[in-house]
Amino acid sequence: MSRTLVYIACSAGGTVDVLSLDTETGALEPLGRTDGVDDVSALALDPDAPALYAACNADRPGPKVPPRVVALSLDPRTGEAKAGPVREVPATTCYIALTPDRLELFGASYHEGTLVRVPIPTSDGPVRTYASGANTHCAVVSPDGRFVYAASLGDDRISWFDVAIDPASPAGTADDGAIAPSGHVATQQGSGPRHLRFSADGSRAYVLHELSGDVAVYERDAVTGELALLQRVSAVDGMALEPGPVRSASTPDPGAGVVWCADLRLTPDGKFLMASERSTSSVARFAVRGEGLLEFLGHTRTEAQPRGMAIDPSGRFLLVCGERSDHVSSYRIGADGSLTSASRAATAVGPLWIETWAPA
């Protein structure tokens, strides 16, 4: 059996669940569970170490624990994820990504409205802060490793920062002492840019907007990092949803009739793009056509409140976890971009994030 290992961050359960995915049939099989990662919100995989970094915010009642990143060592034979060293983080994080040298992590802080850059738990170095904007929801390093991009949901903008910038340079510092963007692009007011993905060559950036349901396609300048809008297409067309609000602990739940998009994924061959929408518990499917532009294909119903998705390294299967269903489902991706249900497995409570790994 050819298999991929699947790691799922389950925030309310305080676990990282481990499953295997049969890359011929799509069958999911639970392998184990790592406890003690309370309020785990995001994962970052280093397949070379091999290691998994779990961002934990510790928002539970009781004694307060600072936000932290837990390093989990991975066993390529069994899939076991064993918790190890811990690094405190200066802000809560909803998204983490590795730097090109795999010695540091970028974390996006929704509540503090900033990016933080910290050493991995087994490395040393300074902690840096980047002025990314209100309700920052992602930190994505370009394929060439030159820039990190942040989506500010609250300020309706996408900023980029030179990964190699000298933080001691006054020209690169904002008024609050954080590192200033190398540039930024404004999105439509009230659209709420949330997650960003790059084409394999880095020439195209795809941005999902949580509040409007739009997917924007940008051309990227590899030298300057600049983004130029090429297309905007809806992921919620025909679904009778109103634009959503910026969510926070003090924001009343607006109900099921508003847009609440979440994750965005590209197939490894760059032919298809998938976007999850939580109010309707659905996945929007797009074909990537000439010049990297999108053609809407349709919607597929999925797990309740699908916050996290992943596409396995073979490109054959889409995985979707339901924050309110406490399950993960696998779907075979057809040659036409269709999704066919293949398997389903239970998870701990509140699955948010999926990482996949195919050990050599």
PyMOL commands that set and color helices and strands:
alter all, ss='L'
color gray80, all
select helices_A, chain A and resi 170-172+290-292
alter helices_A, ss='H'
color red, helices_A
select strands_A, chain A and resi 3-10+15-22+28-34+40-46+51-56+68-74+81-88+95-98+104-109+114-119+128-130+136-141+147-152+157-162+183-186+193-198+204-209+214-220+227-234+261-266+272-277+282-288+294-301+306-311+317-322+327-333+339-346+351-357
alter strands_A, ss='S'
color yellow, strands_A
deselect
rebuild
show_as cartoon
